Amino acid sequence: MKIQNAVAGPLAAIALTVLGLSACGGSSNSSTNDTGGTDASSTINVCTMVPSSQVAAVARDTVIQATPDQLDSWPDPDAFDCTYELSNGQEMTVEVEVTSSTDLFDASSLALTSGGAFPVTSVPGLGDQAAASVNGLAVLTGKDNIEITGNPGEQSGDLAGEIKLATILISALG
């Protein structure tokens, strides 16, 4: 009798652990938010929100492929992006992180400096805060952090294209 109890104890513990783990799983449509909870939100398709035709106009090139991606990076917020492959071999990326964290915006702005090699300037009138350099554009809105990189015009300081794409995305996000 004692042997059965000795065996049943560990087996019961394993069974409860398995049941407990399966009860923790969410549906495939839920995601983890930046506080560790889950959101019932669906994925964001940035490629649909920022059409290839708009990117082509900004890049002054043909978009040959637009590839959406989702980065689940708990405890960081989920990020959704679209990489637009241009006919000249370059890529443009438009990304949105579902968070209004000023810390992430500051990190994005700092990344635009490439370790301090390039100056970052403020872009007034775009979102709650916006910053740009020759490496791209970072925008903080009331609920999202947006990054746009790879526009050929940004190297010459022409940020009109990134600003246009950010405006389209901000409007689409609502």
Order of alpha helices (4+ residues) and beta strands (2+ residues): alpha-beta-beta-alpha-alpha-beta-beta-beta-alpha-beta-beta-beta-beta-alpha
